[in-house]
Amino acid sequence: MNSSNPSEVDFMIEQVKQQITREDIRFIRFEASDLNGISRSKTIPARFFQEKVLHGIPMPRGYLEVIPSPHENEADHSGADEDILFMPDISTFRVLPWAAKTARVICDPCTVTGSPLLTSPRQVARLQLDHLRGLGFALRSSFTYEFCLYGFAQAPNTNATLPAATLLDNHDQSFVHELIEGMDGAGVVVDSFSSSRRPGQMEVTLRPEFGMGAADNAFAFRTGLKELARKREHAAGFSAPCSGPGNRGALTHSLWDARGTRNLFSDGQAAQGLSNAGRRWRAGLLQHAAALSGLALPGVGIPRAPGLGCSGSRALHAKLHAGGGARLENRLASAVANPYLVLAATVAAGLDGLRGAAAADGATTSTVPVRPEDALRELERDHCIQRALGESFAQYFIAVKRLELKTQAPDGEGDKYLEYFI
C-alpha cells in the first residue's frame, strides 16, 4: 500500500514501467517481512507488473504467520490456507544487481478486503511513523550491523580481536566491495564498513534515511548479503558462530521537524550537545528498555542480543558528530532482530519520554533481562508500549516467541528455521 495520493501512485507506476522496459527487467519479486524480519516473497513475470501492483499477490496466510494454539506447544494452522494479499509499496521498487534481470518491491500484507494485517511488522512501524508525523516530527535513522562471513579466506591470526584493523578489513576485500557496490545499485547505501570484534566478522553502517527508509534498507541488506554470498558458494549471516552475545544491530537516530530541516536533539549549549527533547526521548528509552529488549529478541536458536543483561544506560547513549548533530544509539537489539520492530519500539518509547512520562534528567535506568523469557515478561507488563504498538500485535508477538522458546531444542540444533538466520 502507498501513502501517496492516487495521482502520485499512477506517476510512479508509469515511471517503473518505463524502467522495466529500459533495463529489460524480466522478473519482479514481491517481498514482505515476517515476524522475525525474514523475507517472504513471490516472483512474477514482469509483463504482469501493472496488474499485480494494483490488485496485489495472494499468499496463504500460514506462509507469513504462525498462530499459537492456546493448548499444547503446537501451532494452530486453522486459517493458514486463508489468503492474504501482498500489496506493493511502489516507492520501494529497486533493480537487484546480483539477480539476473530481476527487481523487487517491498509489500504490505493485507486482508482480501484491503485491511492492513495487524501482525505485519512494517505496518506496526508505519503506524508509529504516522503518529510521529502527526505530531509534527520526523525520524532520521540508520542501522549498523555486525555479520559473519563463512567459508571465505580467514585472517592469519584467528585469535585476533582487532576491530577496524586494516589487514582484517582487506582479507575479504573483493566480496565486501562487491557487496557495497551491489547494495548501492539496489538503493541501499553503505556509509562505512570495517572488520569487527572477531575473525570473519564485519561491521556495516547504512546511510541515514528519513521515515521507513532506514528499516526498508536494513530489511533489504539482510537478504541481499546472504544472496550475494551464495553466489560465491559461501555463506554470510547475522547469527554469531560461537556462544555468548550475538552480532549487534544498533539503530542510531535523531528527531527532526516535519520538513527535515532541523535536528531537534541538537543543542550546542547543552551537555553532550543533547537538547531537552533529546534528553526526554532518551529517558523514555531508558524507562522502557526492559520491554524493548523483548521486542528486540532474535529468532529461535540464535545467541542472545548483545544488550541483554546490561544496564539500559550502557545500551542507549548519545553520540555527537559535527555533520549530523546529536543522535541517540539504541544497541539493545541483536542483528537478527526485526528492523521494523526495532524502529517501531524505539519511536514508541521515545514519544512516551517526550510526553514527560520520565524525567529528562535522572531517569530510571532499568536493567535489561538476561533471559529471553524475562524480557518477554517485561514486555507483557509494559502496557504503554503494548498500547503504542497495538495490543493485538503485542499479544501475538509474545505468544509466538513463547512458542518458539518452548519448542526449540535445548542446544539449538534441529531448529528448522535456523537456516534462514545464519
N, C-alpha and C positions, 0 to 999 in steps of 0.2 A: 504494500500500500504506500502511496505517496502522500505526503502532507502538502504538496504543491497544489495549486489550483488546476482545474482541468485544462486550460489553455497552455499552461507551462508543461504539464504532463504530455500533451499532444506534441508540443515542440520537441521535448526530449526524446519521445519515441521516434519522431521523424529524424532527428539527429543520429540516433542509434542505428536506425535502418540504413542511413547513408554510410555510417561507419562499417556496418556489417558487409555492405556491398564493396566499399572501397578496400577493405582489408581481407576480403574473401573469407569471412568467418563462416564455418560450416556447422558448428555445434555451439549450443549455449546451455550452460549449466545453471539451473535454478537451485540456489543453496539457502539453507536456513540452519540456525544453531539449535541443537538440542539442549537439554538442561545442563549438561556438562561442557557446553561450548564446542562440541564436536560437529563438524559439518555433515549435514544430511542433504542429499541432492537428487534431482532427476535431470537428465540431459535431453534436450530436444534438437532436432534438425533446425537450422537457422531459418528455413523458409516458413516455419510455423511461429516465428517470434511474435508478430503482431497479435495473432490470435491468443497466444498464451499470456502475453503481457497484460492483456485486457481481462481475460477470464481466469487466469491462474492455472496451476497444475495440480490435479488431485493427488493426494498422498494418503495412504492408510494412516489413521491417527496413531495406531500402535507402533508405527515406524519412528515416531517422534517422541512419544510419551511412554512412560512406564506407570501404570496405575496400581499403586499398592493396595493389596487386599486388607480389609480390616481384620481378617482372620488368617492365621498362619503366615509364614515368611515366604509368600509367593506373590507373583504379580498377577493381578486380576485382568485378564485380557478381554473382558466384556467391553464391547465398543471399540476394540482395537481395529476392527475392519471398517469402521465408520470413516468416511473420507473427510479430510480437511483440505484446504487449498493453500498452495504456496503462491502468495501474491507478491510480485516483484516490486522492489523499490528501484525504479528505473534510473535514479541518480547514482546507483552503485554499479552500473554496467561497466565492466572492465574486460579488456582482452588479456588472456593469460599467456605470456611469452613462453612458458615452459610446456604448454599443452597445444599440440598442433591444431591450428585453425579453430580454436576454442575460446569462448568468452564465458564470463559468469556474471550473474546478477544476484544480489542478496535479497532474500524474500522475508515477508512477514506471514507466518501461518495464521489462517483464518478459518472459521467455520464455513460451511457451504452457504450460509445466509449472509456472510460478509462480516461477522463479528470477530474482532481480534481474539486469538487464542490466549486465554488468561495465563496459561503455563509457558508462554513464549518469553524467553529472557530478553529478546530485543524489544518486545512490547513493554516489558517492565521498565527497561531503560528509557524507552520513548516517553512513557508517562512521567518519569522523573524529570527528563529534559524539558518536556512541555510545561510542567509545573514551574520549573526554574525560569523558563521564558515568560510565563505569565506574570511572574514577579518582577520582570524587567532585567533578568540576568542571563548570562551565557557562560558555559563552561568551556575552557580551553584545556586540553589534557593530552597525555601521551603515555603509552605503556613502555616499560623496559623489561625485556625478557631474558632470562638465562635459559639456555638449552644445551643439550648434549649431542655430540656427533659420534656415531658408532661406525666402526669399520673403516674410518679414514686413517691416514698415517698418524701415529701417535708422536707426541713430543719425546725427545730423547730421555728426559728425566721424568718418569711417570709419577714421582713423588713430589714434584714441584708444586708449590702453591704461590703463584706469581700473577695476580690479577693485572691485566693490561700489559703483560710482558710482550715486547715487540716480537721476539722469536716465536713465542707461542701464538701470537696473532697470525704469524705468517705460515705456520705449518700446514694449514688447510686453506691457504690463501685463494687458490683457484676456485674452490667451491664457494667460499664466502663471497668472493667477488661476483660469481655467477648469481648467488642468492640476492645480493644487494641490487644488481642490475635488473634481475628478473622482477623483484618486488617493485622497483621503481617503474618498470614498464607496466605493471599491473596497478599502478596508482598508490602503492604503499611505500612511502618514502622513509628510508632508514636515515636517521640523523647521525648515528655513530655506532661503531661496533668494536669489540675488543675480546681478548681472552678473559676468562673469569677465574673462579677460585680453584677449579680442579682441571686436570688434563682432559682435553676433549670437550671442555665446557666453554661456551661462548656467551657473550652478553651483547644484546642489540637494543638500542633505543630508537623508537619510531618517532617521526616528526610530529609535533603537536598539531591537533586539529580542534576546531570548534564542534560542539554537539556530538552527534552519533559517530562522526568520522573516526574518532580515536578507537572506539570499540569495534567498528567495522574493519578498520585496518588491522587490529590485533587478531580478530577472527580470521581474516584473510591470510595474515602472516603465518598463523599456526598451521593452517592447512598447506599453504604453499611451500613452507620449509620442508615438510615431510614428502611432498610430491617431488621437489627438486632433488632431495637426497635419494629417493628411489630411482630416479633417472640414472644415477651413478651407481646403482646397485648397492647402496649403503642405506643407512637409516639415521634419522635425526628426530629428536623429540624433546619433550619438556619434562618427562619424568626423570628423576635422578637415578643413576645406576647403582647407587650404594645406599646404605642405611643412613639415618639421620635426616635433617631437613632437606626438602626437595629444592628444585630450582625456584628462583624468585620471579614474581610477576608484579612489579611495582607500578602504581598509577600516580604519575606526577600531574598536578592540576592546579588551576587558578580560576578564580571567579572574575568575570568581566561584565561590563554593562552590555545591554542587549545588542548594541551595534558593534560590539567587539573592538572598541576604541580605547578602553581604559581598564587596566588591571586593578580590580577592587581589593586585592590582597596587598598591594604595594603601598608602603608609606615610608619614605626615606628617613623620616624623623623618628620612627618607632624602633624598638628593639627587634633585631633580626630583619628589619625592613618590613615587618608584617603589620598590616593595619588592624584596627579594631574588628573589622569584618572578618579579616583573616584569622584573628585570634578566636573569635566566636565560632567560626567554621571549624577550626581545629579542635575547639572544646567539644563540639558536637561529635566529631570523630572519636575523640578520647572517651567520651561518655558511652558511646555505643560500640567501642572497639570489640568487646567480647562477642556481641551479636554479629558484628560484621565478619568476625573470624569464622562464624558458622556458614555465612554465605560465600566465603572465600575457600571453602573446603575443596580439596582436589577430588578426583574420581576414585573409584574403588581400587585398592591395591597400590595406591600412589603414596610415596613418602609425604609426611605431613608438611603443611605450609611452613615456610621459614619463620613467619611471625607468631606461630602458636607457641605459647609458653613464655613469651617475653612480656614486658610491660607495654601498655599502649603507647607511652611516650617514646619508646625505642622504635616502634614500628610506624609512627606518624610524626614526621618532623618537617620543619620549614627549610626551604632552600632559597638562596638569593643569587640571581645571575644578572649581570649588567644588561643583557639584551632583552630579557623577558620579565624582569621584576620578580617579586616574591611568588613562590609556589609552595605547595604542600605535597609531600610524597607519602602515599599510603602503601606500606610494604607488608601489609597483613597477608596478602594473597600468595598462593602458590602459582607457578607459571601455568599450571593446568586448570586453574580456576576459570570459570566462565567470564570473559572480559565484560560482557553486557551486565552481568550481575555485580561485578566489582564496581563498575561505573555507577549503576543504579543505587547500590548501597552507600557509596561514598556521597552521592548527592543527597540522599535521604538523611543521612546523619549530619552532613554539613548544614543543611537547611534547618534542622532541628536546633543546631547551635546558633544559627542566625536569629532564630526566634527567641533566643535568650533562655533556652531550657537549661543551659550550662553556663557558668560564669566564664567570661573570656580569660580571666587570669585565675590561676589556682584551680583549674578544672579537675574534676575527679578523673584519676588515671586508673583505668581498670586493667587488671592482669588478664591477658588473653589465655584461655584454657589450653592445656596441653593436649587433652584427649578430644578427638572429634565429637564423641558423644556429649561431652560437656559443652562444646561450642554450639552444638545444636540446641541444647537445653537453654543456653543463654539467649539464642535467637528466639526460642519459643517464649521466653519471659519478656522479651523486649517488644511491647505492644506498639510503641511508636514506630519502629522500623517495619513491623508487620503491617500496620495500617498504611504506611507510605508505599510499600511495595504491593499491597493488596493482600488481604488476609487469606484469600483462597490460594494465591500463589505461594505465600509463605507456608501454609499448611501442606500444600502439595510438595514443596521443596523439602521440608523437614521429613515428611513421610517417605519420600523416595530415598533420601540419604540414610535414614534409619534402616530401610530395607536393604540398601547396599551394604551397610556395616554389618547387619545380621547375617547376610548370606555370603559374604566374601570368605575365602579360605584364610585361615589364621596366618599363613606365611605369604599370602598374596598370590600364590600360584593357583592355576586353574580358573583365574578370572577371565571370562570370555570377552570382557570389554577392554582388558589391559592393552591389547594390541593397538587400540585407537589412540592411546595416550602416549606411547613410547616412540 
